[in-house]
Amino acid sequence: MAATGPKRAPPPAEERMRQSVARFEQRRRRWRAERGRTLVVAAAVAGIGWVIVMPALAGFALGHWLDARYRAGVVFSAGLGMLGLAFGCWAAWRHIARQREDRREGGA
C-alpha cells in the first residue's frame, strides 16, 4: 500500500459549529429567495388554470341551459363545453407565449 500522507485531525468543535452555522445561513438565504419565486409561480399556475376552466364551465352552463330549453339531451352541453375548453387552452397558450416573448426581450 502506498502512503497517503499524514492523516488530518478533525476540525475542533468550534470550527465545525461555524461551518454548520454558515451552511444553515446559506440554506436559509436560498430558501427566502426561492420562496417569493415559488409563490409567484403558484399564483401564475392557478391563474392559468382559471383561464382554462372558466370558458369550459361557461360553455357547459350555456349548453345545459340550451339542452333543457330544446330537450336535446347533452348535445349542446358537450359541444359548447368542449368549445369552451378549446378556447381556454388557446387563451392560456397565447398568454404563456406572450410572457415568454416578454422575458426574452427584457431578459436577454
C-alpha positions in Angstrom: 0.0 0.0 0.0 1.2 3.5 -0.8 1.3 6.0 1.9 -1.3 8.7 1.5 0.3 11.2 3.8 -0.4 12.1 7.4 -4.0 12.0 8.5 -5.7 15.2 9.4 -7.2 15.7 12.7 -10.9 16.6 12.6 -11.5 20.3 13.0 -12.2 21.4 16.5 -15.7 21.6 17.7 -15.8 25.4 17.4 -14.8 25.3 13.7 -17.4 22.6 12.9 -20.0 24.8 14.6 -19.0 27.8 12.5 -19.2 25.6 9.3 -22.6 24.3 10.3 -24.0 27.8 11.1 -22.6 29.1 7.7 -24.3 26.2 5.8 -27.6 26.8 7.7 -27.4 30.6 6.9 -26.7 29.8 3.2 -29.7 27.4 3.0 -31.9 30.0 4.8 -31.0 32.7 2.3 -31.6 30.4 -0.7 -35.0 29.4 0.8 -36.0 33.0 1.3 -35.0 33.9 -2.3 -36.9 30.9 -3.7 -40.0 31.4 -1.5 -41.0 34.6 -3.3 -40.5 33.0 -6.7 -42.4 29.9 -5.7 -45.4 31.9 -4.6 -45.4 33.8 -7.9 -45.2 30.6 -9.9 -48.0 29.0 -7.9 -50.2 32.1 -8.4 -49.4 32.1 -12.1 -50.3 28.4 -12.4 -53.5 28.9 -10.6 -54.3 31.9 -12.9 -53.6 29.8 -16.0 -55.9 27.1 -14.6 -58.7 29.6 -14.2 -58.1 30.8 -17.8 -58.7 27.2 -19.0 -61.5 26.2 -16.6 -63.8 29.3 -16.8 -64.6 29.2 -20.5 -65.2 25.4 -20.2 -67.6 25.9 -17.3 -69.4 28.8 -19.1 -69.7 26.5 -22.2 -71.1 23.7 -20.1 -73.6 26.0 -18.3 -74.8 27.6 -21.6 -75.0 24.1 -23.2 -77.0 22.8 -20.2 -79.4 25.7 -20.4 -79.9 25.1 -24.2 -80.3 21.3 -23.7 -83.0 21.9 -21.1 -84.7 24.5 -23.3 -84.7 22.4 -26.5 -84.7 19.0 -24.9 -81.6 18.0 -26.8 -80.0 15.5 -24.3 -76.4 16.6 -23.9 -75.7 17.8 -27.4 -75.2 21.4 -26.5 -73.5 20.8 -23.2 -70.9 18.5 -24.8 -70.3 20.7 -27.8 -70.2 24.1 -26.0 -68.2 22.6 -23.1 -65.5 21.3 -25.5 -65.5 24.5 -27.4 -65.0 26.5 -24.2 -62.2 24.1 -23.2 -60.5 24.6 -26.5 -60.8 28.3 -26.2 -59.4 28.3 -22.7 -56.4 26.2 -23.7 -55.8 28.5 -26.7 -56.0 31.6 -24.4 -53.6 30.0 -21.9 -51.2 29.1 -24.6 -51.3 32.6 -26.0 -50.8 34.1 -22.6 -47.7 31.9 -21.8 -46.2 32.6 -25.3 -46.6 36.3 -24.7 -44.9 36.1 -21.3 -42.0 34.0 -22.8 -41.6 36.6 -25.5 -41.6 39.4 -23.0 -38.9 37.7 -20.9 -36.7 37.1 -24.0 -36.9 40.8 -24.9 -36.4 42.1 -21.4 -34.0 39.5 -20.0 -31.7 38.7 -22.9 
